[in-house]
């Protein structure tokens, strides 16, 4: 990559009671008080119960010194969104502006609420993957994986090696497609229509392979409790190798297109900065946390599947700004390609799912030959299988950060409680820190750098 230049000397913001007490004069609606709540400077500088110092008072980027002692009547509160192309889904932001500078912001969510967690408690464990796969629709296979791992932990079953490695292959290909999609939309947010076209072009290669393997481009229901739905198709090694060779070469084209481009650098370097302390206090994970220099990746630090048997690097940044988050995702594509190449070499033979008749339906060909097999198939897909009582939390590294699944079983074929720790939802609370002190023109680019998926936020 081109040598990065440091942002200009950081300007620190001094919290002002007059500024922080500003409240929007908006009437009560059916959604509750539509306003930026008042609060003391001390309350504003805290996250929950844990004080984290001067939260959000880091580098302001290129906005320069801001006069925080201006009268309240010279600030303005505006509504931004929900407008899908600008806010990456139906996300709404309330912004308090001093001219073009964002003083405070408040994310408002819930416009896409579908009740997927409660729906999951009315579906059997067999049906569960069809529900969770729709939460993060840019990374559906990771959703299926975390639900399946949690279910299997309660069942106490061990997967065949091939099933584990197939899951890892599909998860890493999904990470590549998700990050390429982010590069496309982030490029568009910054005015690069070329990057939008190139990103969708490369993503199409991965989705075509998904369709060949699972039958669907998205929302696959491929990773299921007990293994995967089907074995990899004939010639999969050649297909995956072509994907790796093509996308790896084109990441260097993206590098040439964006990394050294003066306008792109001006719009990203020093913009949307967050410190490691603030990111940790806000429970941010994924590229947001790693952009601050914290090398936390569940694939390395809490290995699952067979990640401890492959070699890859955890990419970190320094300044925690939009540029670092861009550089991290670009390089994570290359690291995922490195992992996929190792999987192709090490893929073991054997079964692609457990051969436990209580969990796994019989082979399709047996249904036409055996009445017992037909009955077994019918009962698995109508009644499901019973899971021993207990509770479990399982977490994996999705393209957006720590994706967790909390499952409680009461001994029946349906979860008593299902809760997803969605990284998009948790990371979204870092927006007020990222936006504070920046220009309103940079708000869309900063939202993009969080990479939120609103289906996962509202779920």
N, C-alpha and C positions, 0 to 999 in steps of 0.2 A: 504493500500500500504506500501511497505517497506519504511523505513525512507530515505528521499533523502539527499544526501550529497551536500554541496554547491560547485560550481565550484571554481577552484583555483583563487587566487587574480587576478582581471581584469588587463589586460595590455592595456594602452591607446595608440592609434595611433596618431602620430602628422602629420598633413597634410603637404606634401612637394610639393612646386611648381614644382620641377623637376619630381616628380612622377606623379602629376596630369596633366602635360602637355603632357604626353606620348600619341602619336597617332599612330594607326596602319597604316602602309604604304601599303594600299590596293587600287587598282584602282577603279574608278567609275564603277558601274554596273547598270543593269536595275532596281535594287532595291534601288538605291541611294548610297550615300557614305557608304561603309561597313567599318566603323571605330569607334573607341571610340573617341568621340568628345573632343577637347581640352577645357580647362577651368581653370580659376584661382582657387586657394584654396577656396576663398570666395564663388565663384559660386558653387563649388562642395558641400559646406556645407550648401546649401540652398535647400528648396523644393518649387518650384514655386516662389511666391513672399514673402513667409513667412520664415524668418530665424528660424531655429530650433536648433541653437547651433551646437555642433560638431556632426553632423549627422553621424551615423554609426561608431562612435569611442568608442563604449562600449566594453564589455568583448570580448576577442578574443578566449576564450576557452583554448585549450591546446597547442596553437601554440607558446606561449612564446613571448619574445621580438622580434620585427621585425625591421630590419635595413632599414629605409626608405630613407637613404641617399646614397644608392648605385647608381652607374651610370645607366642612362636610358638603355644603351645597354645590361644591364644584366637582364632586364625583358623580358618577352615573352608574346605575345598575341596569344591565341589559340581559336579555334572555337569548341563549344560543342553543339552537336545536329544540327538540329532537329532529334532526335532518340527516338521513342516513349517509349520504356521500361525504358529508363534512365531519360528522362525529362518529364515524365507524359503527353505525348502528343507531338505534333510537335512544341515544344518550342526550340528556339535556344538561346544560350548564347555566348557572346564574353567575354572572361576572360583575364585580364592582370595578369600574374603570376610573382612572385619573388620566384624562386625555386618552391616549392609546395604551396606557400601561395597566396591566391587571393587578389590582391590589388584593382582592380576595375572590375566591370562586367556590361554588357549591355544586357538586355533581348531583343530579336528580335522576334516579333510576326507576325501573318498574314498568316501563312502557311495553315490554316484551314478555311480561310475566306469564308463564305457562303452567306453573305448578308441577314441574317434572319430578321433584323429589316426592311429593305426595302421590303422584301418579305411580311412581316406582314402588310404593308400598302396596299398591293394588295389582301389581303384576307379579307373576312368578319369577324366580331367579332365571329360568330359561328365557323368559320374555324381557328381562331387565335390560339386556344389551341394546335392544331396539329402542329403548327410551333414552338411556344416557348418551348414546351416540349422537343424539341431536342437540345436546347442550352446546358444546364447542364444535360447531359445524365445520370449522376449518381444521380441526384435529380430532375427528370422530374416533379413530382407532385408539387413541390414547384414552379416551373416555371409556371405551369398551374394555381396555386393558385394566384400568384401575378397578372397575367394578368386578371384573372376572377374578383378579388377584384377591380382592376382599372376600368374595364368595368362596374361592378355593381355600383361603386361610381358615374359614369357618368349617368347611368340609374336611379339612385336613388331608387333602389329596396332593399327590406329587405328579407333576406333568412329565410326559416324555420329553426328552431333550429336543427333538425336532420341533415340537409345538412351541417350546420356549424360544428357540432361535427364529422360527417363523414370526412369532410375535415381535421380536426385537427388530427383524428386518422391516416389517410393516410399520412399526412405530417410527423408525428412523426415516423411512421414505415419507411418512406423514409429516415429520418435523421439517424435512426439506421442502415439501410442498407448501407448508404453512409459512415458513420463512420467505420463500420465493413470492408467495402471495403478499406478504407484508412489504417486501421490497417494491412490489408493483404499486400498491396503494400508497405507500409512503412517498414514492417518487411522484405519483400524481398529486398528492397533497402539497408537494413542494414545486409543482409545475413541470415535472418531467413526464410528459405523455409517452415518450419512448420507453421509459422504464415500465410503465403500466402494460404496454404491449408485450415487452420481452418477458415480464414476470408471468403473465397469463400463458404465454407460449410454453415456458418451461414447466409450469404447473400442469399443463395439459398432458405432458409426457407421463408424469407420475399418476395422474388420475386415470389415464388409459390403462396403465398396468394394474391399478386397483380394480378397474372394471373387469379386466381379464381374470383377475384372481378371485375377487369376491362377488362379481356380478353387478356391482354398483360403483358409481363414481364417488358418492358420499353416503354417509349414514349406512354403513355396510352390514352391521350385525355379523361380523366375521370372527372377531375375537370373542369367544363365549366361555362361560365356566366349563372347565374341562379340556380346553385346547382351542382349536380354531375350527371353523365350519368346514373347510376343505383344504386339501393339500395344495401346494403351489403348482401352477400349470406347467406343462411341458415347455421347455425352452426358457424358463424364468431366469436362469443365469444370464443368458444373452440379453434379455430385455433389461435386466437390472444394470448390467455392465454398460449398455448404451445410455441409460439414464445417467449413470455416474459420470461417464466420459463427457457427455454433452453438457450437463449442468455445471460440472467442475470447470470446464473450459470457459463457459459463459459467465461464471462468477468473476473472472478476470476482466471480461468485457464490462460488467457492471462496475467493477472497480475503476476502470478507465473512464466510464461514463459519468460517475457520480463523485468518487472520493476526492479527486483533485479539482472538481468543478468549482470555480470561485463562488458562484451564487449558492450552490448547495452547501458549501462550507460556511458561508456567511449566515445561512439560515439554520445551521445545526450546531456549530461549535460555540460552546458557552451558553446555549439556549436550553431551557428546561433542565437545569442542573439540580442534582440532589446529592446530599452527602451520604456516606455509608451509615452513619448513626441514625439519620432520619429514615433511610430505607429500612433498616433493621427495626426501628421503633414502629414503623407502619406495616411490618410483616411482609414487605415486598419480597418477591422471589423472582427467579428467572433473569432475563436480560437486564431488568431494572436494577436488581441487587448486584449483579455481576458487573454492571457498568460503573459502579462505585469502587470497584477493586476487591469486593468480597467474592472469593472463589468458592461459591456454594452451588453444587450440582448434585442432585440426588443420585444420578447414575454413577457418580464416583464416590460420593460421601456416604450414601446408604444404598449400596448396589442391589438391584433386583434383576430378574431374568438372568442373563449371562453377561451383564456389563462388566463384571470383574474379569472376564476372559478376553476382552477386546481392549485395544490401545487407542486412546483419544485424549485430547487436551481440553481443559476447561478454559474458555476464552473470557478474559476480564478486561475492564476498562480502567480509567483513572479518574476522570472528571465527573462521571455520572450525568453527562449531558446527552442531547439527542444524537450527536455524532457518535459517541461511544456506543449507544444502543444500536445504531445502524451498523457500525463496524463489527459488533459482537454477532449480530444475526447473520451478516454476510460470511463471517468466518465460521460460524456454527454450521452453515450449510456444508462447508468444506470438511469439517470434522465429522458430520453425519455421513458424508460420502466415504470418508476413511473407514468409518464403522461398517457401513454397508459392504464395502469391498472385503473386509475381514469376514463378515457373515457369509458371503458367497463362498469363500474359501473353506470355512469351517462348518458349514451346514451339515449336521449329522443326518443319518437315515433314520428309519423307524416310523412309529405312529405319529400322527399329527393331533391326536386327542387321546385322553385316557380311555382305556377299555373297561370302564366300570359301568355295568348295565344299569345301575341306579342313577347315573349321571348322564351317560352318553346314549343317544338313540342307536339302534342297530344299523348296520350298513344298508344303504338304499336297496341293493339287490336282494337282500334277505326278506324284504317286506313282501315280495311277490311269491316267495317260496315257503314262508313259515307263518302260521297263524299267531304263534307266540311272538314273533318279531313284530307283526302288525299291531298286536295289542300293546306291546312294549312301546313302540313308536307313538301310538295314540296317547298312551298315558303320560309319556314324557312331555309331549307338546300341549296337552290339555290340562293336566294336573300339576306338572312339574315334578321336582324332587324335593324331599324334605331336607332342611339344613339344621344341624344340631344347634341348640340354644347357645347364645354367646354374643359377644360384640367384638368388633375389630376395626382398626383404622389402618388403611394402606395408602401409601403415597408414592407417586412417580413424578418424573420430570417431564412435564408437557412443554411444548414450545413457548408457553407463557409463564411457566414457573411450576411451583409445587401444586400438583393436582391430587387431592386426597379424597378417599371414599370411606365414610363411617357407616358401618352396617351393624344393625342389631337384629338377631334372629330369635324368634320365640319357638322354634322347633317346627314351624309349618313350612309350606312351600313358597311363602311370600315374606319379604323383609318386614319386620316390625317397624324399623326406622331406617331410612336412607337419607344420608346427608352428604353433599359433595362440597369439598373445600375447593372452590373455584378460583384459580389464580387471577383471572380477569377481574373478579369481584373484589378480591383483596387488593390487587395492584391499583385499582381505580381510585382508592382513597389517597394515593400519592399525588393525584392531579392538583389539588390546591397548593401543594408544595412546589410542584414542577412549574405551575403557571404563575406563581406569585412573583411579581417584579418583571415579568416578560411583557412583550408586546401582544396585543390582541391578535395581530396578524400572524403570530407564531403559535397561537392556541391550537389550531387544527394540526399542525405538525407535531406539537407536543402530545396531543391526544393520540396521534398515530404512533408515537414512539412507545406508548404504553402497550399497544397492540391489544386493545380490549375486544372481546367477542361478546356482544350483548346477550346472546342466547345463553351463554354461560353465566353472565352477571345476574340476569333475572330468573333463569331456569324455573 
